[in-house]
Amino acid sequence: MIEQDIPPGGFIDESGVVTAPIEDDALREKARIAYDRKQTLIRQALAQGKIAQEYAALLQSMQTATADNEVATLEKVEASLQLKDELAEQFKTGRVAYMGSGTDWQFAVALGGRQIDMVDEVFAGAGRREELLESIQEIDPHATLNSDGIPTIQFGINLGKGVESIELKLFGTNVTQYNAPEPLTGVVEFAGPTKGFVQDQPILPNVASKLSPGARILNFDYMKRPIAAPTPQGFESKSVGKFTILSAVNH
């Protein structure tokens, strides 16, 4: 698994540029605490037999292209550990859209996704697609990129239960222009690419129209709303640990 030599507080942006750690003392301390918490959670899950070494390595390889990288990455690790079993049925058996994904395929895979639409304008150019392929080939030298039609990377990864096949379709478009080629059983929005909600819905209308009945939605902006906020129309909510998952009904 790829290891990033980035100290707590530093991050790699979507152009692949390494940014130095935060200089502000308070923010640097916040990053250190988040980094330490992430390491503790992974060690505990390993010691308790909840995850394999290979899955732990996947969690360690996650990065988030934001200035608060360590805090955001901690959220992804927490979500992965708490939700992977809950989401397994829908995420492993159908197609998952990761909105505003950047190059972070690891989070969607850690949640259970195996057929993943990565929707982000960074993939509009062939260069970033090739870079992503090269990084994945460090894990699976036989990984391939087919650029006919929708660019698609296919590779295998062992997360502790034998090699599993992963398919990443790279949609180099704005999330509002994404047109899922087939029904979706899952949607992930980590960075809030919708910039809030559209008609009080947790996903964009162009995505909602492609949801299969029972599709699971993990939207971090939604989870940060006040507890008293009503569940959006057409969805049911379920709390799992500190997270809230939405399920599509009447779609």
Contacts in CASP RR format, 6 or more apart in sequence:
PFRMAT RR
TARGET T0000
AUTHOR 0000-0000-0000
METHOD contacts of the structure
MODEL  1
MIEQDIPPGGFIDESGVVTAPIEDDALREKARIAYDRKQTLIRQALAQGK
IAQEYAALLQSMQTATADNEVATLEKVEASLQLKDELAEQFKTGRVAYMG
SGTDWQFAVALGGRQIDMVDEVFAGAGRREELLESIQEIDPHATLNSDGI
PTIQFGINLGKGVESIELKLFGTNVTQYNAPEPLTGVVEFAGPTKGFVQD
QPILPNVASKLSPGARILNFDYMKRPIAAPTPQGFESKSVGKFTILSAVN
H
1 54 0 8 1.000
1 57 0 8 1.000
1 58 0 8 1.000
1 60 0 8 1.000
1 61 0 8 1.000
1 139 0 8 1.000
2 61 0 8 1.000
2 135 0 8 1.000
2 138 0 8 1.000
2 139 0 8 1.000
3 60 0 8 1.000
3 61 0 8 1.000
4 12 0 8 1.000
4 61 0 8 1.000
4 63 0 8 1.000
6 12 0 8 1.000
6 18 0 8 1.000
6 63 0 8 1.000
6 69 0 8 1.000
7 21 0 8 1.000
8 21 0 8 1.000
8 28 0 8 1.000
8 31 0 8 1.000
8 32 0 8 1.000
8 34 0 8 1.000
8 35 0 8 1.000
8 70 0 8 1.000
9 21 0 8 1.000
9 22 0 8 1.000
9 27 0 8 1.000
9 28 0 8 1.000
9 31 0 8 1.000
9 32 0 8 1.000
9 35 0 8 1.000
9 69 0 8 1.000
9 70 0 8 1.000
10 18 0 8 1.000
10 19 0 8 1.000
10 20 0 8 1.000
10 21 0 8 1.000
10 22 0 8 1.000
10 31 0 8 1.000
10 69 0 8 1.000
10 70 0 8 1.000
11 18 0 8 1.000
11 19 0 8 1.000
11 63 0 8 1.000
11 64 0 8 1.000
11 65 0 8 1.000
11 66 0 8 1.000
11 67 0 8 1.000
11 69 0 8 1.000
12 18 0 8 1.000
12 19 0 8 1.000
12 63 0 8 1.000
12 65 0 8 1.000
13 19 0 8 1.000
13 65 0 8 1.000
14 65 0 8 1.000
14 102 0 8 1.000
14 103 0 8 1.000
14 120 0 8 1.000
14 122 0 8 1.000
16 131 0 8 1.000
19 67 0 8 1.000
21 28 0 8 1.000
21 31 0 8 1.000
22 28 0 8 1.000
22 31 0 8 1.000
22 67 0 8 1.000
27 68 0 8 1.000
30 68 0 8 1.000
30 70 0 8 1.000
30 71 0 8 1.000
31 68 0 8 1.000
31 69 0 8 1.000
31 70 0 8 1.000
31 71 0 8 1.000
32 70 0 8 1.000
34 70 0 8 1.000
34 71 0 8 1.000
34 73 0 8 1.000
34 74 0 8 1.000
35 70 0 8 1.000
35 74 0 8 1.000
37 74 0 8 1.000
38 59 0 8 1.000
38 70 0 8 1.000
38 73 0 8 1.000
38 74 0 8 1.000
38 77 0 8 1.000
41 74 0 8 1.000
41 77 0 8 1.000
41 78 0 8 1.000
41 81 0 8 1.000
42 51 0 8 1.000
42 56 0 8 1.000
42 59 0 8 1.000
42 60 0 8 1.000
42 77 0 8 1.000
45 51 0 8 1.000
45 56 0 8 1.000
45 81 0 8 1.000
46 53 0 8 1.000
46 56 0 8 1.000
50 81 0 8 1.000
51 59 0 8 1.000
51 81 0 8 1.000
52 159 0 8 1.000
52 160 0 8 1.000
52 161 0 8 1.000
53 160 0 8 1.000
54 157 0 8 1.000
54 158 0 8 1.000
54 159 0 8 1.000
54 160 0 8 1.000
55 110 0 8 1.000
55 159 0 8 1.000
55 160 0 8 1.000
58 106 0 8 1.000
58 109 0 8 1.000
58 110 0 8 1.000
58 157 0 8 1.000
58 159 0 8 1.000
59 77 0 8 1.000
59 80 0 8 1.000
59 81 0 8 1.000
59 106 0 8 1.000
59 110 0 8 1.000
61 106 0 8 1.000
62 73 0 8 1.000
62 76 0 8 1.000
62 77 0 8 1.000
62 104 0 8 1.000
62 106 0 8 1.000
62 107 0 8 1.000
62 110 0 8 1.000
63 69 0 8 1.000
63 73 0 8 1.000
63 104 0 8 1.000
64 72 0 8 1.000
64 73 0 8 1.000
64 76 0 8 1.000
64 104 0 8 1.000
64 190 0 8 1.000
64 191 0 8 1.000
65 102 0 8 1.000
65 104 0 8 1.000
66 72 0 8 1.000
66 191 0 8 1.000
72 190 0 8 1.000
75 190 0 8 1.000
75 220 0 8 1.000
76 107 0 8 1.000
76 110 0 8 1.000
76 190 0 8 1.000
78 242 0 8 1.000
78 243 0 8 1.000
79 107 0 8 1.000
79 111 0 8 1.000
79 218 0 8 1.000
79 243 0 8 1.000
80 107 0 8 1.000
80 110 0 8 1.000
80 111 0 8 1.000
82 240 0 8 1.000
82 241 0 8 1.000
82 242 0 8 1.000
82 243 0 8 1.000
83 111 0 8 1.000
83 218 0 8 1.000
83 240 0 8 1.000
83 243 0 8 1.000
83 245 0 8 1.000
84 110 0 8 1.000
84 111 0 8 1.000
84 112 0 8 1.000
86 238 0 8 1.000
86 240 0 8 1.000
86 245 0 8 1.000
87 111 0 8 1.000
87 112 0 8 1.000
87 186 0 8 1.000
87 216 0 8 1.000
87 218 0 8 1.000
87 245 0 8 1.000
88 112 0 8 1.000
90 185 0 8 1.000
90 186 0 8 1.000
90 214 0 8 1.000
90 215 0 8 1.000
90 216 0 8 1.000
91 111 0 8 1.000
91 112 0 8 1.000
91 113 0 8 1.000
91 114 0 8 1.000
91 185 0 8 1.000
91 186 0 8 1.000
91 216 0 8 1.000
92 112 0 8 1.000
92 113 0 8 1.000
92 114 0 8 1.000
93 185 0 8 1.000
94 113 0 8 1.000
94 114 0 8 1.000
94 115 0 8 1.000
94 184 0 8 1.000
94 185 0 8 1.000
94 186 0 8 1.000
95 115 0 8 1.000
95 116 0 8 1.000
95 117 0 8 1.000
95 180 0 8 1.000
95 182 0 8 1.000
95 183 0 8 1.000
95 184 0 8 1.000
95 185 0 8 1.000
95 186 0 8 1.000
96 108 0 8 1.000
96 111 0 8 1.000
96 112 0 8 1.000
96 113 0 8 1.000
96 115 0 8 1.000
96 116 0 8 1.000
96 117 0 8 1.000
96 184 0 8 1.000
96 185 0 8 1.000
96 186 0 8 1.000
96 187 0 8 1.000
96 188 0 8 1.000
97 116 0 8 1.000
97 117 0 8 1.000
97 119 0 8 1.000
97 178 0 8 1.000
97 180 0 8 1.000
97 184 0 8 1.000
97 186 0 8 1.000
97 187 0 8 1.000
97 188 0 8 1.000
97 207 0 8 1.000
97 210 0 8 1.000
98 104 0 8 1.000
98 105 0 8 1.000
98 107 0 8 1.000
98 108 0 8 1.000
98 116 0 8 1.000
98 117 0 8 1.000
98 118 0 8 1.000
98 119 0 8 1.000
98 187 0 8 1.000
98 188 0 8 1.000
99 119 0 8 1.000
99 175 0 8 1.000
99 178 0 8 1.000
99 187 0 8 1.000
99 188 0 8 1.000
99 189 0 8 1.000
99 192 0 8 1.000
99 193 0 8 1.000
99 194 0 8 1.000
99 203 0 8 1.000
99 204 0 8 1.000
99 207 0 8 1.000
100 118 0 8 1.000
100 119 0 8 1.000
100 120 0 8 1.000
100 175 0 8 1.000
100 189 0 8 1.000
100 190 0 8 1.000
100 191 0 8 1.000
100 192 0 8 1.000
100 193 0 8 1.000
101 108 0 8 1.000
101 118 0 8 1.000
101 119 0 8 1.000
101 120 0 8 1.000
101 188 0 8 1.000
102 118 0 8 1.000
102 120 0 8 1.000
102 122 0 8 1.000
102 123 0 8 1.000
103 118 0 8 1.000
103 120 0 8 1.000
103 122 0 8 1.000
103 128 0 8 1.000
103 131 0 8 1.000
103 132 0 8 1.000
103 135 0 8 1.000
104 190 0 8 1.000
105 116 0 8 1.000
105 118 0 8 1.000
105 132 0 8 1.000
105 136 0 8 1.000
105 166 0 8 1.000
105 168 0 8 1.000
107 188 0 8 1.000
107 190 0 8 1.000
108 116 0 8 1.000
108 118 0 8 1.000
108 188 0 8 1.000
109 116 0 8 1.000
109 157 0 8 1.000
109 159 0 8 1.000
109 166 0 8 1.000
111 188 0 8 1.000
111 218 0 8 1.000
113 166 0 8 1.000
114 164 0 8 1.000
114 165 0 8 1.000
114 166 0 8 1.000
114 167 0 8 1.000
115 167 0 8 1.000
115 169 0 8 1.000
116 166 0 8 1.000
116 167 0 8 1.000
116 168 0 8 1.000
116 169 0 8 1.000
117 169 0 8 1.000
117 171 0 8 1.000
117 178 0 8 1.000
117 180 0 8 1.000
117 184 0 8 1.000
118 168 0 8 1.000
118 169 0 8 1.000
118 170 0 8 1.000
118 171 0 8 1.000
119 171 0 8 1.000
119 172 0 8 1.000
119 173 0 8 1.000
119 175 0 8 1.000
119 178 0 8 1.000
120 171 0 8 1.000
120 172 0 8 1.000
120 175 0 8 1.000
121 172 0 8 1.000
121 173 0 8 1.000
121 174 0 8 1.000
122 128 0 8 1.000
122 172 0 8 1.000
123 129 0 8 1.000
123 132 0 8 1.000
123 151 0 8 1.000
123 170 0 8 1.000
123 171 0 8 1.000
123 172 0 8 1.000
124 172 0 8 1.000
124 173 0 8 1.000
125 172 0 8 1.000
126 147 0 8 1.000
129 145 0 8 1.000
129 147 0 8 1.000
129 151 0 8 1.000
129 153 0 8 1.000
129 170 0 8 1.000
130 145 0 8 1.000
132 153 0 8 1.000
132 168 0 8 1.000
132 170 0 8 1.000
133 143 0 8 1.000
133 144 0 8 1.000
133 145 0 8 1.000
133 153 0 8 1.000
136 143 0 8 1.000
136 153 0 8 1.000
136 155 0 8 1.000
137 143 0 8 1.000
137 155 0 8 1.000
139 155 0 8 1.000
139 156 0 8 1.000
139 157 0 8 1.000
140 155 0 8 1.000
140 156 0 8 1.000
140 157 0 8 1.000
142 155 0 8 1.000
142 156 0 8 1.000
143 153 0 8 1.000
143 154 0 8 1.000
143 155 0 8 1.000
143 156 0 8 1.000
144 153 0 8 1.000
144 154 0 8 1.000
144 155 0 8 1.000
145 151 0 8 1.000
145 152 0 8 1.000
145 153 0 8 1.000
146 152 0 8 1.000
146 154 0 8 1.000
150 169 0 8 1.000
150 170 0 8 1.000
150 171 0 8 1.000
150 181 0 8 1.000
151 169 0 8 1.000
151 170 0 8 1.000
152 167 0 8 1.000
152 168 0 8 1.000
152 169 0 8 1.000
152 170 0 8 1.000
153 167 0 8 1.000
153 168 0 8 1.000
153 170 0 8 1.000
154 165 0 8 1.000
154 166 0 8 1.000
154 167 0 8 1.000
154 168 0 8 1.000
155 165 0 8 1.000
155 166 0 8 1.000
156 163 0 8 1.000
156 164 0 8 1.000
156 165 0 8 1.000
156 166 0 8 1.000
157 163 0 8 1.000
157 164 0 8 1.000
157 166 0 8 1.000
158 164 0 8 1.000
169 181 0 8 1.000
171 178 0 8 1.000
175 193 0 8 1.000
175 194 0 8 1.000
175 204 0 8 1.000
175 207 0 8 1.000
176 204 0 8 1.000
176 206 0 8 1.000
177 206 0 8 1.000
178 204 0 8 1.000
178 206 0 8 1.000
178 207 0 8 1.000
179 206 0 8 1.000
180 207 0 8 1.000
180 210 0 8 1.000
182 210 0 8 1.000
183 210 0 8 1.000
183 211 0 8 1.000
183 212 0 8 1.000
183 215 0 8 1.000
184 207 0 8 1.000
184 210 0 8 1.000
184 211 0 8 1.000
184 212 0 8 1.000
184 215 0 8 1.000
185 212 0 8 1.000
185 214 0 8 1.000
185 215 0 8 1.000
185 216 0 8 1.000
186 211 0 8 1.000
186 215 0 8 1.000
186 216 0 8 1.000
186 217 0 8 1.000
187 203 0 8 1.000
187 207 0 8 1.000
187 211 0 8 1.000
187 215 0 8 1.000
187 216 0 8 1.000
187 217 0 8 1.000
187 218 0 8 1.000
187 219 0 8 1.000
188 218 0 8 1.000
189 202 0 8 1.000
189 203 0 8 1.000
189 217 0 8 1.000
189 218 0 8 1.000
189 219 0 8 1.000
189 220 0 8 1.000
189 221 0 8 1.000
190 220 0 8 1.000
191 220 0 8 1.000
192 219 0 8 1.000
192 220 0 8 1.000
192 221 0 8 1.000
194 203 0 8 1.000
194 204 0 8 1.000
194 221 0 8 1.000
196 221 0 8 1.000
197 221 0 8 1.000
197 222 0 8 1.000
197 232 0 8 1.000
198 204 0 8 1.000
198 205 0 8 1.000
199 205 0 8 1.000
200 232 0 8 1.000
200 233 0 8 1.000
201 208 0 8 1.000
201 232 0 8 1.000
201 233 0 8 1.000
202 217 0 8 1.000
202 219 0 8 1.000
202 221 0 8 1.000
202 222 0 8 1.000
202 232 0 8 1.000
202 235 0 8 1.000
202 246 0 8 1.000
203 211 0 8 1.000
203 217 0 8 1.000
203 219 0 8 1.000
208 248 0 8 1.000
208 251 0 8 1.000
209 251 0 8 1.000
211 217 0 8 1.000
211 248 0 8 1.000
211 251 0 8 1.000
212 248 0 8 1.000
212 251 0 8 1.000
213 248 0 8 1.000
213 249 0 8 1.000
213 251 0 8 1.000
214 247 0 8 1.000
214 248 0 8 1.000
214 249 0 8 1.000
214 251 0 8 1.000
215 247 0 8 1.000
215 248 0 8 1.000
215 251 0 8 1.000
216 245 0 8 1.000
216 246 0 8 1.000
216 247 0 8 1.000
216 248 0 8 1.000
217 235 0 8 1.000
217 245 0 8 1.000
217 246 0 8 1.000
217 247 0 8 1.000
217 248 0 8 1.000
218 243 0 8 1.000
218 245 0 8 1.000
218 246 0 8 1.000
219 246 0 8 1.000
222 232 0 8 1.000
222 244 0 8 1.000
222 246 0 8 1.000
223 243 0 8 1.000
223 244 0 8 1.000
231 237 0 8 1.000
231 246 0 8 1.000
232 246 0 8 1.000
234 248 0 8 1.000
234 249 0 8 1.000
234 250 0 8 1.000
234 251 0 8 1.000
235 246 0 8 1.000
235 247 0 8 1.000
235 248 0 8 1.000
235 249 0 8 1.000
236 246 0 8 1.000
236 247 0 8 1.000
236 249 0 8 1.000
237 244 0 8 1.000
237 245 0 8 1.000
237 246 0 8 1.000
237 247 0 8 1.000
238 244 0 8 1.000
238 245 0 8 1.000
238 246 0 8 1.000
238 247 0 8 1.000
239 245 0 8 1.000
END
